[in-house]
């Protein structure tokens, strides 16, 4: 079964983005860690498009390697975002500087440890092996237009992601539950990446669904980042001596600021919830009458 030059280019483009970001990410650059992690997620989402025309076992090996890379970058990126949030709060004068300084000291120490773990996992030899595997999987060239199987595979992947997002939204309900909302965010992100691939293969210019997903992903991402900072603040608080009432009070005030923003974010999410469900239904319905991809 042929695979198109377009789908191969799509995969290689995401691989190049990853490889370009990795040297600076490994050197400690905050922005590059983020770029590399996003590139790895986009790369994983592109692999199933080749499912109809590439060796399944080879694709599975590639997917596992990219997933390990994503997971290695994740903790460092999470702590980078926490540091950025602390800087933002400090700039606004939202709470006592001493409370921010205490939390920042703990986060800085943890980031050093997580960065060591990241470097131990993402070695040059492992990156080189991943690159060779991906190039081999996407090696054959063929006509510039994607075969029908690839278009069907992309549509089915988007529908699968839409079903998972819908299930996550419904499971989250209307009560503020941070872990369930986080799963909604992850599902929205994966659907957005799947729609990007489908859009590129079909030469579509439609961006409405992508924009809506990005907006909600950013909103839920902000709430998740605030929750992480709340947890870290509570962790610092637990280590304070009971006699340090001022320190306790300052950290309590920081938590209240973060919780208030979380509640505001949840209200905005609930307003957009019906439109998100409608978007999912539309994507699922669009593939209901399509044929399945032939292996």
ABEGO torsion letter per residue (X at the ends): XBBBAAAAAAAAAAAAAAAAAAAAAAAGBAAAAAAAAAAAAAAAAAAAAAAAABBAAAAAAAAAAAAAAAAAAAAAAAAAAAAAAAAAAAAAGABBAAAAAAAAAAAAAAAAAAAAAAAAABBAAAAAAAAAAAAAAAABBBBABBBAAAAAAAAAAAAAAAAAAAAAAAAAEABBBAAAAAAAAAAAAAAAAAAAAAAAAAGBABAAAAAAAAAAAAAAAAAAAAAAAAAAAAAAAAABBAABAAAAAAAAAAAAAAAAAAAAAAAAAAAAAAAAAAAAAAAAAAAAABBBBBX
